[in-house]
Amino acid sequence: MPLFMDVHSLGDGVTMDAVAQAHRADLATQDPHGVNYLRYWVDEHRGQIFCLVEAPDAEAANTVHRDAHGLVADAIYEVQEGV
């Protein structure tokens, strides 16, 4: 299944706790869309969030975010994992 990295640029007020809550909502919403959110990273100082997800396509990944909490990504990149 394709692997995607998405980027959210939310600005001030991004916290690890809030992102953890949003991630839990993603996990609770992902199965019907054939999506598997794997990990996330947060830069609180820049207000950015990065999510790694397996999904059939970028739109399926973004649909999970939209349905779970409404915070859709600003950009989504198909990536390949290196060793």
C-alpha positions as CSV (number, residue, x, y, z in Angstrom):
1,M,0.0,0.0,0.0
2,P,1.3,3.5,-0.7
3,L,2.9,5.5,2.1
4,F,2.2,9.2,2.5
5,M,3.6,12.0,4.7
6,D,1.3,14.9,5.3
7,V,2.0,18.3,6.7
8,H,-0.3,20.6,8.7
9,S,0.7,24.2,9.3
10,L,-1.5,25.4,12.1
11,G,0.5,28.2,13.7
12,D,0.4,29.1,17.4
13,G,-1.2,26.9,19.9
14,V,-0.3,23.4,18.6
15,T,0.4,21.1,21.6
16,M,1.5,17.4,21.8
17,D,-1.6,16.7,23.9
18,A,-4.0,18.1,21.3
19,V,-2.3,16.3,18.5
20,A,-2.4,13.0,20.4
21,Q,-6.1,13.5,20.8
22,A,-6.5,14.1,17.1
23,H,-4.4,11.1,16.3
24,R,-6.6,8.9,18.5
25,A,-9.6,10.2,16.5
26,D,-7.8,9.3,13.3
27,L,-7.2,5.8,14.5
28,A,-10.9,5.4,15.4
29,T,-12.0,6.6,12.0
30,Q,-9.5,5.1,9.6
31,D,-10.7,1.5,9.1
32,P,-13.7,2.1,6.8
33,H,-11.4,4.1,4.5
34,G,-8.7,1.5,4.2
35,V,-6.2,3.8,5.9
36,N,-3.6,3.1,8.6
37,Y,-2.1,6.1,10.4
38,L,1.3,5.0,11.6
39,R,3.1,7.9,13.4
40,Y,3.1,11.6,13.8
41,W,5.6,14.3,14.7
42,V,4.9,17.8,16.2
43,D,6.9,21.0,16.0
44,E,5.1,23.1,18.7
45,H,7.3,26.1,18.1
46,R,6.4,26.3,14.4
47,G,2.9,25.0,14.8
48,Q,3.4,22.1,12.4
49,I,2.3,18.5,12.4
50,F,3.6,15.7,10.2
51,C,1.7,12.4,9.8
52,L,2.9,9.1,8.3
53,V,0.1,7.1,6.9
54,E,-0.5,4.0,4.7
55,A,-3.5,4.7,2.4
56,P,-4.8,3.7,-1.0
57,D,-4.4,7.4,-2.1
58,A,-3.8,10.9,-0.6
59,E,-7.5,11.7,-0.7
60,A,-8.4,8.7,1.5
61,A,-5.8,9.9,4.0
62,N,-7.2,13.4,4.1
63,T,-10.8,12.1,4.3
64,V,-9.9,10.4,7.6
65,H,-8.6,13.7,9.0
66,R,-11.7,15.5,7.8
67,D,-14.1,13.0,9.3
68,A,-12.1,12.5,12.5
69,H,-11.5,16.2,13.5
70,G,-11.6,18.5,10.5
71,L,-7.9,19.3,10.4
72,V,-7.0,18.4,6.8
73,A,-3.4,18.5,5.6
74,D,-1.9,21.5,3.8
75,A,0.2,19.1,1.7
76,I,0.5,15.4,1.3
77,Y,3.5,13.7,-0.3
78,E,3.8,10.1,-1.4
79,V,7.0,8.8,0.1
80,Q,9.2,5.6,0.1
81,E,11.0,4.5,3.2
82,G,14.7,4.1,3.0
83,V,17.0,1.9,5.1
